[in-house]
Amino acid sequence: MLSAAEELAELLSDTVDGGASVGFLAPLDRPAAVDWWRGRAGALTDGSLAVWAAYLDGRIAGTVSLVLPDKPNSRHRAEVAKLMVHREGRGRGLGRSLLATAERAAVEAGLTLLHLDTETDSPAESLYRSAGWIRAGVIPDYARTPTGELRPTTIYYKYLSAPPD
């Protein structure tokens, strides 16, 4: 059986190969993807990162993370990061389920605000909007796609409780 880092690396590679802008250029080789996931272990251990996985047929088919700030003035919020679903698992509600899981965990942790960024005009934007996320704005030429093209990113946020007055 594959280790979690190896399964997560397979998911990350598939996501990049599928054209999603999640911070990596194509081709993303398997050892680099495994190393990236293994590099997250310290953040998982110290509690600054939380990661959830969705499974299909006993294999990791999706993941989402919450990145928790370490500064006293920002402990009410977190960033949703690396929401990925394997191309074979898309259209089954895994992305929506993972997003809802991260949101519930944030509420349970006492967080009141989440934020994220995603490539502008990507399929992920419709998921975020339909889940109640609010578009804050667009940054042009923010990141490169896996093929190297500069693309804008859209920033979203979501209050988990009533917004402050």
SULNOR-V818063 format. One record per residue. N is the residue number from 1. NEAR is the number of other ideal C-beta (glycine too) atoms within 12 Angstrom. Layout:
# SULNOR-V818063
N:NEAR + N:NEAR
This chain:
# SULNOR-V818063
1:8 + 2:16 + 3:14 + 4:23 + 5:27 + 6:22 + 7:29 + 8:39 + 9:32 + 10:30 + 11:45 + 12:42 + 13:30 + 14:33 + 15:37 + 16:32 + 17:25 + 18:27 + 19:24 + 20:34 + 21:33 + 22:37 + 23:26 + 24:31 + 25:20 + 26:25 + 27:16 + 28:29 + 29:17 + 30:23 + 31:16 + 32:21 + 33:32 + 34:25 + 35:19 + 36:27 + 37:35 + 38:20 + 39:17 + 40:27 + 41:19 + 42:11 + 43:21 + 44:22 + 45:11 + 46:12 + 47:17 + 48:23 + 49:28 + 50:32 + 51:35 + 52:32 + 53:33 + 54:33 + 55:22 + 56:22 + 57:11 + 58:11 + 59:22 + 60:35 + 61:30 + 62:40 + 63:42 + 64:42 + 65:35 + 66:38 + 67:28 + 68:29 + 69:20 + 70:14 + 71:10 + 72:7 + 73:8 + 74:17 + 75:18 + 76:23 + 77:26 + 78:35 + 79:29 + 80:43 + 81:29 + 82:39 + 83:44 + 84:44 + 85:36 + 86:34 + 87:24 + 88:19 + 89:27 + 90:25 + 91:16 + 92:19 + 93:20 + 94:30 + 95:38 + 96:26 + 97:26 + 98:38 + 99:39 + 100:26 + 101:28 + 102:41 + 103:33 + 104:19 + 105:24 + 106:34 + 107:21 + 108:14 + 109:21 + 110:15 + 111:30 + 112:22 + 113:31 + 114:41 + 115:32 + 116:38 + 117:34 + 118:39 + 119:32 + 120:26 + 121:16 + 122:28 + 123:22 + 124:36 + 125:25 + 126:17 + 127:29 + 128:34 + 129:18 + 130:17 + 131:28 + 132:18 + 133:31 + 134:19 + 135:22 + 136:19 + 137:16 + 138:19 + 139:17 + 140:12 + 141:14 + 142:21 + 143:25 + 144:21 + 145:27 + 146:25 + 147:18 + 148:14 + 149:16 + 150:16 + 151:25 + 152:23 + 153:30 + 154:30 + 155:25 + 156:34 + 157:25 + 158:32 + 159:21 + 160:29 + 161:16 + 162:8 + 163:12 + 164:8 + 165:3
